[in-house]
Amino acid sequence: MFKDSEFSPRRLFARFPPGIWAVTVLGFLNAAGFSISLPFLSLYLYQDRKMDMVLVGVVMLVAGLFSAVTQLLAGAIADRVGRRPLLLATLFAGILLYLVMALLIGASAGLLAIVAAYTAVRCVLMMMRPAMTAIVVDLSPKERLTETYGLLRIATNLGWAAGPAAGGYLASSLSYAWLFALTGAIGIIALLVTFLFLPESFGQPSEKVSVGSVFNAASDRSFLKFVGLNLLVFVVASQMISTLSVFTVDRGGFSPSAYGLLLTINGLVVVLLQYPASRAIGRVSKYTALSLGSLLYGLGYLMMGWVGAFSVAAAAMVVITLGEIIWSPTTLAVVGELSPQDSRGRYMGFFGLSDTIGVSIGPMLGGALLDVFPTRPILIWGSISILAVLAAAGFRLADGSRRARVAVR
């Protein structure tokens, strides 16, 4: 029935260049590998190694701060040496580090060594992002940026659908070390895909990219405000891989596989709805879409405050995912539109600060709320939801300011 439809496989494949499809496959593999192992690290540190949740949050924060710096530098490297060499180097380093994590956890090594290895893994993962997101801007027509990022998110969430299901099962039957070993094996496949099928999308820049140039994007005041608003949303979104795992398993009484199923629901909803939603989002103001996505994020996490049965948690996850579907590709499309052609890697790297810092602050905030309100889930998730509402209001104000500037011109 899809033979002549605009969503038919043939027309969909022809709509994007081969380089976009190669990045899409790479996004799937990276997400599958990541979601098999790293979301369960909080559980390992809390349950097996008896680390307080506040301290787990501090570990995530410190690792995030280090990875934020490396991501910022990676944006400049992507503009200097190209996207492909950076991806090949970071994928190779990631394989080695995941195997080191497997050995350390398998041997019940000291917590300091495990935390150091985890920090290195986070740094390597974040260094890939500016190159991958810049490739999309390099190859995609401007009017299709939201749609193209939507395609990349479908692949990423297919990985999120497959990874947590496998990770939850393995975490229930095998040691956590095997999760990281499997992630390393997936990294080998990702390295081969990049080497064989991903060409360079960006020529050598005309200017010399210095270390100091990584902060050039900060001089763009409109972009800086946009990054700040997204930081609030990233703090909220990051609860899925830290606070939510401990809340559902330790406080809600769900099994690790049930938590994995929640992440699988998230991935499947994205797979089903992301592409048509991205096509629809292109017909409205991007800032309107960002505001709506932020509100849905807040509503979904607020619903977690009433979680008792798994069905309620699943419904809340669907609402959270709808917010993600609207907000995530739109925010990357705005960054692509704001970034000059010769500075895309640096803009993407600087924008990654809000992602990385948000994902680092989020677990610490969530861990503190879990400890302060051990029997008051509505206060935990209500506090987090407020941040999403503030971001939504900020996007509406930014849209009004932007329209006013256009009207004056």
Secondary structure, DSSP 4 states (H G I P E B T S, - for coil): --TTSTTSHHHHHHHS-HHHHHHHHHHHHHHHHHHHHGGGHHHIIIIIS---HHHHHHHHHHHHHHHHHHHHHHHHHHHHT-HHHHHHHHHHHHHHHHHHHHHHHHTT--HHHHHHHHHHHHHHHHHHHHHHHHHHHHHS-GGGHHHHHHHHHHHHHHHHHHHHHHHHHHHHHS-HHHHHHHHHHHHHHHHHHHHHH----S---SS---GGGGGGGGG-HHHHHHHHHHHHHHHHHGGGGTHHHHIIIIIS---HHHHHHHHHHHHHHHHHHHHHHHHHHTTS-HHHHHHHHHHHHHHHHHHGGG--SHHHHHHHHHHHHHHHHHHHHHHHHHHHHHS-GGGHHHHHHHHHHHHHHHHHHHHHHHHHHHHH-TT-HHHHHHHHHHHHHHHHHHHHHHHHHHHHHHHH-
